[in-house]
């Protein structure tokens, strides 16, 4: 599997990345055994970039991913996790209310302070069972942009300069705040290496183009997450009850997804392959990041790792997106 460089760092990630939210029991519970089998399948398929976060399953995704990677050479892969949500005991167990199927006494507390960033990374290393995190991403600082710019990112840059992490970044679903942080006038020695944007640079939604262009100008790499737009583009034909950006797809979006499916078939490929490879067409993008919960999902995604012929792209890219 091909690799691409992260910004001006020495890190290189595979073009397909493994998103660990699903092994944190996203939407439905799975066993530790299934989680390990899924990570093992990703490794065997050539994936060497793995992304997780404390938010995913209240630490469960970090624990499971770290356990599965323990048997792998540490220099053989790149791992990213996130800061901004600390996990704190509430004193009594309850079912998670943020999309993960599990019970826990832990609750998420937003903390984008410099001290919170350092504490978050220390606790992530403990859950992962690893001594090093390669990429640290400030997670969803939607309502905390100033603190992210003046505290979180400078604190991470200090850790990067000290060799404790390899790269500094931000991960969000929204383009404008990411653009603000990417173009912020940071002090000397402070700067972002990578941006993770979810669901906004896909076949259907290309609203992140200004962000990607700005990142390309500044030498910032982009991780394009959620290339299937909540699963709408994950099958050869969009499902009738398909969702787009976590909501039921509108008739207009559904019609556009079906148009892409038809054009992909006419071009000699299938919709998921085009959806997985499309983000990598922009020079700023280092990897497409997809969540995976089963070995079968891994196999389907790995099958989309090779690029399409330029003749196919000419036909596919002639179709206008739903957004952007």
The 8 nearest C-alpha neighbors of each residue, nearest first, counted from 0:
[[1, 45, 13, 2, 14, 46, 304, 15],
 [0, 2, 13, 14, 3, 12, 15, 304],
 [3, 1, 13, 12, 14, 11, 0, 4],
 [4, 2, 11, 285, 12, 13, 14, 5],
 [3, 5, 11, 10, 6, 12, 285, 2],
 [6, 4, 220, 10, 11, 8, 7, 193],
 [7, 5, 219, 220, 192, 8, 218, 4],
 [6, 8, 5, 9, 192, 218, 4, 219],
 [9, 7, 10, 6, 5, 166, 165, 4],
 [8, 10, 11, 7, 4, 5, 165, 6],
 [11, 9, 8, 5, 4, 12, 165, 77],
 [10, 12, 4, 3, 5, 2, 9, 13],
 [13, 11, 2, 48, 3, 14, 77, 4],
 [12, 14, 2, 15, 1, 47, 48, 46],
 [13, 15, 286, 2, 1, 287, 285, 12],
 [16, 14, 287, 13, 286, 288, 46, 304],
 [15, 17, 288, 48, 49, 287, 46, 286],
 [18, 16, 49, 289, 288, 290, 50, 48],
 [19, 17, 290, 50, 289, 20, 288, 291],
 [18, 20, 51, 22, 21, 50, 290, 60],
 [19, 21, 55, 23, 22, 18, 25, 60],
 [22, 20, 25, 292, 23, 24, 19, 291],
 [23, 21, 24, 292, 19, 20, 34, 60],
 [22, 24, 60, 56, 59, 20, 21, 55],
 [25, 23, 28, 27, 99, 22, 100, 21],
 [24, 26, 99, 21, 27, 23, 98, 20],
 [27, 25, 99, 98, 100, 24, 28, 21],
 [28, 26, 100, 24, 25, 29, 99, 21],
 [27, 29, 24, 100, 101, 30, 26, 25],
 [28, 30, 24, 33, 27, 31, 34, 22],
 [31, 29, 32, 33, 34, 28, 22, 35],
 [30, 32, 34, 33, 35, 29, 63, 22],
 [31, 33, 35, 30, 34, 36, 29, 37],
 [34, 32, 36, 30, 35, 31, 37, 29],
 [33, 35, 31, 37, 32, 36, 22, 30],
 [34, 36, 32, 38, 67, 37, 33, 39],
 [37, 35, 39, 33, 34, 38, 40, 32],
 [36, 38, 294, 293, 40, 34, 35, 39],
 [39, 37, 41, 35, 40, 36, 42, 34],
 [40, 38, 36, 42, 41, 37, 35, 43],
 [41, 39, 43, 37, 38, 42, 294, 44],
 [42, 40, 44, 38, 39, 46, 43, 297],
 [41, 43, 39, 46, 45, 44, 40, 38],
 [42, 44, 40, 45, 41, 39, 46, 38],
 [45, 43, 41, 42, 46, 40, 301, 298],
 [44, 46, 42, 43, 0, 47, 41, 301],
 [47, 45, 42, 41, 44, 48, 13, 16],
 [48, 46, 76, 13, 77, 45, 49, 12],
 [47, 49, 16, 77, 12, 13, 76, 46],
 [48, 50, 17, 78, 16, 18, 77, 79],
 [51, 49, 79, 18, 78, 80, 19, 17],
 [50, 52, 80, 19, 61, 79, 18, 20],
 [53, 51, 80, 81, 54, 55, 61, 50],
 [54, 52, 58, 55, 57, 61, 81, 123],
 [53, 55, 57, 52, 56, 58, 84, 107],
 [56, 54, 20, 23, 57, 53, 52, 60],
 [55, 57, 23, 59, 58, 99, 60, 54],
 [58, 56, 54, 55, 59, 53, 105, 86],
 [57, 59, 53, 61, 56, 60, 55, 62],
 [58, 60, 56, 62, 23, 61, 57, 63],
 [61, 59, 23, 63, 62, 22, 58, 55],
 [60, 62, 64, 127, 58, 59, 63, 65],
 [63, 61, 126, 59, 127, 65, 60, 64],
 [64, 62, 66, 60, 65, 61, 59, 67],
 [65, 63, 67, 61, 66, 62, 60, 68],
 [64, 66, 127, 68, 62, 67, 63, 61],
 [65, 67, 63, 69, 64, 68, 62, 127],
 [66, 68, 64, 35, 65, 69, 63, 38],
 [67, 69, 65, 71, 70, 66, 64, 38],
 [70, 68, 66, 71, 67, 65, 128, 72],
 [69, 71, 68, 72, 67, 66, 73, 65],
 [70, 72, 68, 69, 73, 75, 67, 76],
 [73, 71, 75, 74, 70, 76, 69, 68],
 [74, 72, 75, 71, 76, 69, 68, 77],
 [75, 73, 72, 76, 77, 71, 47, 133],
 [74, 76, 72, 73, 47, 77, 71, 48],
 [77, 75, 47, 74, 48, 73, 78, 72],
 [76, 78, 48, 133, 47, 12, 49, 79],
 [79, 77, 49, 133, 50, 48, 132, 134],
 [80, 78, 134, 50, 135, 133, 51, 132],
 [79, 81, 52, 51, 135, 50, 136, 134],
 [80, 82, 136, 52, 135, 138, 137, 53],
 [81, 83, 137, 138, 116, 119, 84, 136],
 [82, 84, 111, 110, 138, 109, 137, 85],
 [85, 83, 109, 108, 107, 110, 82, 86],
 [84, 86, 108, 107, 119, 109, 87, 83],
 [85, 87, 107, 106, 105, 108, 84, 57],
 [88, 86, 105, 106, 85, 89, 107, 108],
 [87, 89, 105, 104, 90, 106, 86, 91],
 [90, 88, 104, 91, 105, 106, 87, 92],
 [89, 91, 88, 104, 92, 105, 87, 106],
 [92, 90, 104, 89, 93, 88, 103, 105],
 [91, 93, 104, 103, 102, 90, 94, 105],
 [92, 94, 102, 103, 104, 95, 91, 101],
 [95, 93, 102, 101, 96, 103, 92, 100],
 [94, 96, 97, 102, 101, 99, 93, 100],
 [95, 97, 98, 94, 99, 100, 93, 101],
 [98, 96, 95, 99, 56, 100, 25, 54],
 [97, 99, 26, 25, 96, 100, 95, 24],
 [100, 98, 25, 24, 26, 56, 97, 95],
 [99, 101, 27, 24, 28, 26, 25, 98],
 [102, 100, 94, 95, 99, 103, 28, 24],
 [101, 103, 94, 93, 95, 92, 104, 100],
 [104, 102, 92, 105, 93, 94, 101, 95],
 [103, 105, 92, 91, 88, 89, 90, 93],
 [106, 104, 88, 87, 103, 89, 86, 57],
 [105, 107, 87, 86, 88, 89, 108, 104],
 [108, 106, 86, 85, 84, 87, 109, 105],
 [109, 107, 85, 84, 110, 86, 106, 87],
 [110, 108, 84, 83, 85, 107, 111, 115],
 [109, 111, 83, 115, 112, 84, 108, 85],
 [112, 110, 83, 151, 115, 147, 116, 146],
 [111, 113, 115, 114, 110, 150, 151, 116],
 [114, 112, 116, 150, 154, 151, 115, 117],
 [115, 113, 117, 112, 116, 118, 111, 154],
 [114, 116, 112, 118, 113, 110, 117, 119],
 [115, 117, 119, 113, 114, 118, 82, 112],
 [118, 116, 114, 120, 119, 115, 121, 113],
 [119, 117, 115, 121, 116, 120, 114, 122],
 [118, 120, 116, 122, 117, 121, 82, 115],
 [119, 121, 123, 117, 122, 118, 124, 116],
 [122, 120, 118, 124, 119, 123, 117, 125],
 [121, 123, 125, 119, 124, 120, 118, 126],
 [124, 122, 120, 126, 125, 121, 127, 119],
 [125, 123, 127, 121, 129, 122, 126, 128],
 [124, 126, 122, 128, 123, 127, 121, 129],
 [127, 125, 62, 123, 128, 124, 61, 122],
 [126, 128, 65, 124, 62, 61, 129, 125],
 [127, 129, 125, 126, 124, 65, 130, 66],
 [130, 128, 127, 124, 131, 125, 65, 132],
 [129, 131, 124, 128, 132, 125, 127, 163],
 [130, 132, 129, 133, 164, 163, 124, 78],
 [133, 131, 164, 134, 78, 79, 135, 130],
 [132, 134, 165, 164, 78, 79, 77, 166],
 [133, 135, 79, 166, 165, 132, 167, 164],
 [136, 134, 167, 81, 80, 79, 168, 166],
 [135, 137, 168, 81, 169, 170, 138, 167],
 [136, 138, 169, 82, 81, 83, 170, 168],
 [137, 139, 170, 81, 83, 82, 136, 140],
 [138, 140, 171, 141, 170, 137, 83, 172],
 [141, 139, 143, 142, 144, 138, 147, 137],
 [142, 140, 139, 143, 144, 176, 171, 173],
 [143, 141, 140, 144, 139, 145, 146, 176],
 [142, 144, 140, 146, 141, 145, 147, 111],
 [145, 143, 147, 146, 140, 142, 148, 141],
 [146, 144, 148, 147, 143, 149, 150, 142],
 [145, 147, 149, 150, 148, 143, 144, 111],
 [146, 148, 151, 144, 145, 150, 149, 152],
 [149, 147, 145, 146, 152, 150, 144, 151],
 [150, 148, 146, 147, 145, 153, 151, 152],
 [149, 151, 113, 146, 153, 147, 112, 152],
 [152, 150, 147, 154, 113, 111, 153, 112],
 [151, 153, 155, 154, 148, 150, 147, 156],
 [154, 152, 156, 155, 150, 151, 189, 157],
 [155, 153, 157, 151, 113, 152, 156, 150],
 [156, 154, 158, 152, 157, 153, 159, 167],
 [155, 157, 159, 153, 158, 154, 189, 160],
 [158, 156, 160, 154, 155, 159, 161, 153],
 [157, 159, 161, 155, 163, 156, 160, 164],
 [160, 158, 164, 156, 162, 161, 157, 165],
 [159, 161, 157, 162, 158, 156, 163, 164],
 [160, 162, 158, 159, 163, 157, 164, 156],
 [163, 161, 159, 160, 164, 158, 165, 157],
 [162, 164, 158, 161, 159, 131, 165, 132],
 [165, 163, 159, 133, 162, 132, 166, 158],
 [164, 166, 133, 159, 134, 162, 163, 8],
 [165, 167, 134, 192, 164, 159, 133, 135],
 [168, 166, 135, 192, 191, 134, 136, 155],
 [167, 169, 136, 193, 191, 194, 192, 135],
 [168, 170, 137, 136, 194, 195, 138, 171],
 [171, 169, 195, 138, 136, 196, 194, 137],
 [172, 170, 139, 196, 173, 197, 138, 195],
 [171, 173, 197, 196, 198, 174, 199, 170],
 [174, 172, 171, 175, 176, 177, 196, 199],
 [173, 175, 177, 207, 176, 178, 210, 172],
 [174, 176, 178, 177, 173, 179, 210, 207],
 [177, 175, 179, 178, 174, 180, 173, 141],
 [178, 176, 180, 174, 179, 175, 181, 173],
 [177, 179, 175, 181, 176, 210, 180, 174],
 [180, 178, 176, 177, 182, 181, 183, 175],
 [179, 181, 183, 177, 178, 182, 176, 148],
 [182, 180, 178, 179, 183, 177, 191, 214],
 [181, 183, 179, 180, 178, 184, 213, 214],
 [184, 182, 180, 181, 185, 179, 148, 178],
 [185, 183, 182, 186, 180, 190, 181, 148],
 [184, 186, 189, 183, 190, 187, 148, 188],
 [187, 185, 189, 188, 184, 190, 153, 149],
 [186, 188, 189, 185, 190, 184, 153, 156],
 [187, 189, 186, 190, 156, 185, 153, 160],
 [190, 188, 187, 186, 185, 153, 156, 191],
 [189, 191, 185, 188, 192, 156, 152, 167],
 [190, 192, 168, 167, 193, 181, 219, 189],
 [193, 191, 6, 219, 167, 168, 166, 220],
 [194, 192, 220, 168, 219, 221, 191, 6],
 [193, 195, 221, 169, 168, 170, 222, 220],
 [196, 194, 170, 222, 221, 223, 169, 171],
 [195, 197, 171, 223, 172, 170, 224, 194],
 [198, 196, 224, 172, 225, 199, 223, 171],
 [197, 199, 225, 228, 200, 224, 226, 201],
 [198, 200, 204, 207, 205, 206, 197, 201],
 [201, 199, 205, 207, 204, 198, 278, 223],
 [200, 202, 204, 203, 226, 205, 278, 199],
 [201, 203, 274, 204, 320, 277, 205, 200],
 [202, 204, 320, 321, 201, 322, 205, 256],
 [203, 205, 322, 201, 199, 200, 206, 202],
 [206, 204, 323, 200, 207, 199, 201, 322],
 [205, 207, 323, 208, 199, 204, 322, 200],
 [208, 206, 210, 199, 205, 200, 209, 174],
 [207, 209, 211, 210, 206, 205, 212, 200],
 [210, 208, 212, 211, 207, 213, 206, 178],
 [211, 209, 213, 207, 178, 208, 212, 214],
 [212, 210, 214, 208, 213, 209, 283, 215],
 [211, 213, 215, 209, 214, 210, 208, 216],
 [214, 212, 210, 216, 211, 215, 209, 217],
 [215, 213, 219, 211, 217, 216, 212, 218],
 [214, 216, 283, 212, 218, 213, 217, 219],
 [215, 217, 213, 214, 218, 212, 219, 211],
 [218, 216, 214, 215, 219, 213, 182, 181],
 [217, 219, 215, 6, 216, 214, 220, 7],
 [220, 218, 214, 6, 192, 193, 217, 215],
 [221, 219, 193, 6, 283, 5, 284, 285],
 [220, 222, 284, 194, 193, 283, 195, 285],
 [221, 223, 195, 286, 285, 284, 287, 224],
 [224, 222, 287, 196, 288, 197, 195, 221],
 [223, 225, 197, 288, 226, 287, 196, 289],
 [224, 226, 198, 197, 227, 289, 228, 288],
 [227, 225, 201, 228, 224, 275, 274, 198],
 [226, 228, 232, 230, 233, 225, 229, 231],
 [227, 229, 230, 243, 225, 198, 226, 231],
 [230, 228, 243, 244, 231, 245, 242, 227],
 [231, 229, 233, 227, 232, 228, 242, 241],
 [230, 232, 241, 237, 228, 229, 233, 242],
 [231, 233, 227, 230, 234, 271, 237, 270],
 [232, 234, 230, 271, 227, 231, 235, 270],
 [235, 233, 236, 232, 271, 237, 270, 231],
 [234, 236, 270, 269, 271, 260, 237, 233],
 [235, 237, 234, 260, 238, 257, 270, 232],
 [236, 238, 231, 232, 234, 257, 241, 256],
 [239, 237, 241, 240, 236, 231, 234, 242],
 [238, 240, 241, 237, 253, 236, 248, 242],
 [241, 239, 238, 242, 247, 248, 237, 231],
 [240, 242, 238, 231, 239, 248, 247, 237],
 [241, 243, 247, 248, 246, 245, 231, 229],
 [242, 244, 248, 246, 245, 229, 228, 247],
 [243, 245, 246, 229, 228, 242, 198, 248],
 [246, 244, 243, 242, 229, 247, 228, 248],
 [245, 247, 242, 243, 244, 248, 229, 241],
 [248, 246, 242, 243, 241, 249, 245, 240],
 [249, 247, 242, 243, 241, 253, 252, 246],
 [248, 250, 252, 251, 253, 247, 243, 242],
 [251, 249, 253, 252, 254, 248, 255, 247],
 [252, 250, 254, 249, 253, 255, 321, 248],
 [251, 253, 255, 249, 254, 250, 248, 321],
 [252, 254, 250, 256, 255, 251, 248, 249],
 [255, 253, 257, 251, 252, 256, 250, 258],
 [254, 256, 258, 252, 257, 253, 321, 251],
 [257, 255, 253, 259, 258, 254, 252, 260],
 [258, 256, 260, 254, 259, 255, 261, 253],
 [257, 259, 255, 261, 256, 260, 262, 254],
 [258, 260, 262, 256, 257, 261, 263, 255],
 [261, 259, 270, 257, 263, 258, 262, 236],
 [262, 260, 258, 264, 263, 259, 257, 265],
 [261, 263, 265, 259, 264, 260, 315, 266],
 [262, 264, 266, 260, 269, 268, 265, 261],
 [265, 263, 268, 267, 261, 266, 269, 262],
 [264, 266, 262, 263, 267, 261, 268, 314],
 [265, 267, 311, 263, 264, 268, 262, 314],
 [268, 266, 264, 265, 263, 269, 311, 262],
 [267, 269, 264, 263, 266, 272, 270, 273],
 [270, 268, 263, 264, 235, 272, 271, 273],
 [269, 271, 260, 235, 273, 272, 263, 274],
 [272, 270, 274, 233, 273, 232, 269, 234],
 [273, 271, 303, 275, 274, 270, 269, 276],
 [272, 274, 270, 276, 271, 275, 277, 269],
 [275, 273, 271, 277, 272, 276, 202, 226],
 [276, 274, 272, 273, 226, 277, 271, 303],
 [275, 277, 273, 274, 279, 278, 272, 306],
 [276, 278, 274, 279, 280, 273, 275, 202],
 [279, 277, 280, 276, 201, 200, 281, 223],
 [278, 280, 281, 277, 284, 276, 286, 287],
 [279, 281, 278, 277, 282, 276, 284, 283],
 [280, 282, 279, 283, 284, 278, 211, 277],
 [283, 281, 284, 280, 215, 279, 285, 211],
 [284, 282, 215, 220, 281, 221, 211, 214],
 [285, 283, 221, 279, 282, 281, 286, 220],
 [284, 286, 3, 221, 222, 220, 14, 283],
 [287, 285, 14, 222, 15, 284, 288, 223],
 [286, 288, 223, 15, 224, 222, 16, 14],
 [289, 287, 224, 16, 15, 17, 18, 223],
 [290, 288, 18, 225, 17, 224, 16, 291],
 [289, 291, 18, 19, 21, 17, 20, 288],
 [292, 290, 296, 21, 293, 297, 18, 289],
 [291, 293, 21, 22, 37, 296, 290, 34],
 [292, 294, 37, 296, 295, 291, 297, 33],
 [295, 293, 37, 297, 296, 40, 298, 36],
 [294, 296, 298, 293, 297, 299, 37, 292],
 [297, 295, 299, 293, 294, 298, 291, 300],
 [296, 298, 294, 300, 295, 299, 41, 301],
 [299, 297, 295, 301, 296, 300, 302, 294],
 [298, 300, 296, 302, 297, 301, 295, 303],
 [299, 301, 297, 303, 302, 298, 296, 304],
 [300, 302, 298, 304, 303, 299, 297, 44],
 [301, 303, 299, 300, 304, 298, 305, 272],
 [304, 302, 272, 301, 300, 305, 275, 299],
 [303, 305, 301, 302, 306, 15, 300, 276],
 [306, 304, 303, 307, 302, 276, 0, 301],
 [305, 307, 276, 304, 308, 303, 272, 273],
 [306, 308, 311, 309, 305, 312, 273, 276],
 [309, 307, 310, 311, 312, 306, 313, 266],
 [308, 310, 312, 311, 313, 307, 306, 314],
 [309, 311, 313, 308, 312, 314, 266, 307],
 [312, 310, 266, 309, 308, 314, 313, 315],
 [313, 311, 315, 309, 314, 310, 316, 308],
 [312, 314, 310, 311, 316, 315, 317, 309],
 [313, 315, 317, 312, 311, 316, 266, 310],
 [316, 314, 312, 317, 313, 318, 262, 263],
 [315, 317, 318, 313, 314, 312, 319, 202],
 [316, 318, 314, 315, 313, 319, 312, 320],
 [319, 317, 316, 315, 320, 259, 314, 258],
 [318, 320, 317, 321, 316, 203, 255, 322],
 [321, 319, 203, 322, 204, 202, 318, 323],
 [320, 322, 203, 252, 204, 255, 319, 323],
 [323, 321, 204, 320, 205, 206, 203, 319],
 [322, 206, 205, 204, 320, 321, 207, 208]]
